[in-house]
Structure formats: C-alpha cells, structure tokens
Amino acid sequence: MPAASLCSAFENGDVNVPSPEALFRNILLGNEYFDKNFGKRSCDIFLPDCFGFGYALPSIMHHANLKGFTTQKLTWGSAYGVPFDLGKWYGVDGNYVYGNTNPGSYTSILMKVRDKKLVKEKLADNIILMDIKAPRVAKECLPGQFIIAKTDEVGERIPLTICDYDRENETVTIVVQTIGAGTERMMALEEGDELEDFVGPLGCPSELCEEKNLEETKKKKIIFIAGGLGTAPVYPQVKWLHEHGVDVDVIMGFRSQNIVFFEEEMKAVAGNVYVATDDGTYGFHGNGSQQLEALVNAGNKYDVCVAIGPMIMMKFTCLLTKKLEIPTIVSMNPIMVDGTGMCGACRLVVGGEVKFACVDGPEFDGHLVDFDQAMKRQQQYKTEEGRAKLAYEEGDTHHGGCGHCGGDK
C-alpha cells in the first residue's frame, strides 16, 4: 500500500520480526515519499494489517518523530474489543505515542463517510440502481474508479464500480446484481437506509477520461463494449467523454431483452448505441464481439476499443480485436475482493508482470492480460487444495486476508 495511505510507513510491513533499523528505514522512506509527493512530512502511522505490535514499537515511533498510531487490528474479530478509543502507548524507555485503537471497520479510517443514505431503483429482476449520499466520495471520484460497500458490521466487503456521480447533490450511483448473500442483503435495503461502509474512490481513473489526455483522445474513433452489468462502469466514461466533446460508439450486450438497462441514458451521451442480445429477443442477435465484427465488416473503423464485462466476454473480445488490430482496454474489476491491495485476490499477469487489479488498475491493455491464467485462478480459489496450490506457486505475491484463500495465512 502506498505511503499516502499509511502516512509515515512506506508499506504495511511486519513490525515484530524486523529489526528496529528496518522499521526506522521503513518510516524514513515513507516520509521521503510523502514529502516528495505531498510537500509535507507525516507524524502519524497507520498499520491496519499487522499480526501483533511489539513492546518496543512506541519507542521506535517516538524516536522517528511520530506522534500518533492507528490500527483497527486490535478489534478485528475480537469478542471483547478495546475498552477505550484513544490513549497513550508507552514504550520501554518511557516515551509514548497517542494510540487510536478503535477507528471502526477494516478500511473505514481511510475515507469512511458518515452519511451513506440511499435511493433505490429497480432496473431488472435481480439488478438495482442505488444513489448513495456520499459527499467526500462524490467530490473526488472519476470514471473508471470503484468503491467498497458493506451493508453492516459483519457484512461482506463488496467492490462496485462507480456508475455515475453528482458532485452538486453529493451522490454516487452504483448498480448491484444479486450473486450472493452480500448482494442479497444489499438488495433488501430500503430507501433512506444507510450502508455501514462506503469507501472510495479506489483504483485508477480511466486514462481516456483524464484532462491531460483529452487532445489525443479527441483524435481517436472509440467504441465501448459493455457486457451485461459492465454497462454500469461504461456509462460514466461515455458521459464524461460526451461532456468534453468526444462522442463514441457503444455496444451494449445482454443475454436477453428482459435484463436490458440504461439504453436511453446511454443514447443521450453516445454517438451510436447498438444493443445485442444472445437470444435475439432485442437488437442484434449475438454477443457484443459479434456485433463489433459486423460493424467492422460493414466499413466502420475504430482506433480504440474499451471492453468491460464478464471475464470470458473480455477474453473473446480481445481475441477478436487483436485480429482486427484494434488496441483494447479492459477492466478487471470482476476479480476484486479487498480493493486496497492487501488480499491479493485480484492478482493477474499483464505482459508477463504480476499486477493487482485494485491498485494497478482496474483498467489494463487487454492484449497483454493473461485471461486463461486469471480465470483458472478464480476456479482454483473454490477448493482448499486449489488455494494451497496458489499460495505455494505465487510465493510473496500471494497475500492473505481476502476471505477466499485461507484467511491471513
């Protein structure tokens, strides 16, 4: 995790085994990064995922000119918790730091928003749209980024791509599809209810939707392919481009007509919208990549393709666009769990290098993504033997704590 999140520490490393010298070096490197990128040094340290805190740590922090220490680890899974929220933690030499020992749930200390009331709209039988009152997230988010939502204290952490945002009304729009217990509980929420956590914005914004790239983007003919729920993250990018003078084409692919959503909204911001259904009940009979091939065969030319949807859909889209020589961007949000770079569930190989979708992406060059490895890895997560095999094969790049691969091992 970057120093911007951990303040003084360069990474959330172990604080028991390393020597004091190693801990001092970690703090010095962290503050060097902080000073270089933010123009100031930090006097606080956030260690959210350490397995115990040694008795020498307060003295080390004090002599590194740190004043405050924060962790939620002391209350994570504890039946008793900590009887106080703030106190002085004394070291063996009598020096101390101020300890924030009960900041809330796992990532709430980063960007927790107190007002998380929602407005709910049904889009299809198992798909709903929610407008969440989240002032701080709405102020900072950009197309391509995502949030982590939790319905209650014991609920599952659910990564969801931002579908839209309204800075004036301080709301963020998400689209949720029922696929498990966590999303079922989210579906059960009523208008006016609050989420336990709504953390974000996380991940990197889409490069096509950055002001610094706008002039180059305007020179390109762009087509988006949205597969099912992938319509949600495609919409804010298309809307942002439209607002900045770039009209793009959009293919919206669904299994059947009864789950088509956001068609009119997309038509309002796109140049051309093509709807495709697998069963032929509406629009083009076929999937999104087949619709793209038909458009190219009809004489349409595209400089860039952005494909967002299920893994298998993105894989076959990339196989086609590679043959058509169309550079392609994909969003790997379907494989994310933790969303902050700690769990390693979204580990993938891009151009022969290990990347993590939540912190390095979620968008990548689709022609460099090893989809077969990523999908095989997803399947292996489902068995105990598979999880153990992954941990062995991936070594230091296989993290713990995602809830899928054996907890914190």
C-alpha positions, 0 to 999 in steps of 0.5 A: 500500500502506498505511503499516502495511505499509511502516512509515515510507513512506506508499506504495511510491513511486519513490525515484530520480526524486523529489526528496529533499523528496518522499521526506522528505514521503513518510516524514513522512506515513507516520509521521503515519499510523502514529502516528495509527493505531498510537500509535507512530512507525516507524524502519524502511522497507520498499520491496519494489517499487522499480526501483533505490535511489539513492546518496543514499537512506541519507542521506535515511533517516538524516536522517528518523530511520530506522534500518533498510531492507528490500527483497527487490528486490535478489534478485528474479530475480537469478542471483547474489543478495546475498552477505550478509543484513544490513549497513550502507548508507552514504550520501554524507555518511557516515551509514548505515542497517542494510540487510536485503537478503535477507528471502526471497520477494516478500511473505514479510517481511510475515507469512511463517510458518515452519511451513506443514505440511499435511493433505490431503483429497480432496473431488472429482476435481480439488478438495482440502481442505488444513489448513495449520499456520499459527499467526500466520495462524490467530490473526488471520484472519476470514471473508471474508479470503484468503491467498497460497500458493506451493508453492516458490521459483519457484512461482506466487503463488496467492490462496485464500480462507480456508475455515475456521480453528482458532485452538486447533490453529493451522490454516487450511483452504483448498480448491484446484481444479486450473486450472493448473500452480500448482494442479497442483503444489499438488495433488501435495503430500503430507501433512506437506509444507510450502508455501514461502509462506503469507501472510495474512490479506489483504483485508477481513473480511466486514462481516456477520461483524464484532462491531460489526455483529452487532445489525443483522445479527441483524435481517436474513433472509440467504441465501448463494449459493455457486457451485461452489468459492465454497462454500469462502469461504461456509462460514466466514461461515455458521459464524461467523454460526451461532456468534453466533446468526444462522442463514441460508439457503444455496444451494449450486450445482454443475454436477453431483452428482459435484463436490458438497462440504461439504453436511453441514458446511454443514447443521450451521451453516445454517438451510436448505441447498438444493443445485442442480445444472445437470444435475439429477443432485442437488437442484434442477435449475438454477443457484443464481439459479434456485433463489433465484427459486423460493424467492422465488416460493414466499413466502420473503423475504430482506433480504440476499443474499451471492453468491460464485462464478464471475464470470458466476454473480455477474453473473446473480445480481445481475441477478436480485436487483436485480429482486427488490430484494434488496441483494447482496454479492459477492466478487471474489476470482476476479480476484486475482493479487498480493493486496497491491495492487501488480499491479493485476490485480484492478482493477474499477469499483464505482459508477463508482470504480476499486477493487482487489479485494485491498485494497478488498475482496474483498467489494463491493455487487454492484449497483454492480460493473461485471461486463461491464467486469471480465470483458472485462478478464480476456479482454483480459489473454490477448493482448499487444495486449489488455494494451497496450490496458489499460495505455494506457486505465487510465493510473496505475491500471494497475500492473505486476508481476502476471505477466499484463500485461507484467511491471513495465512 
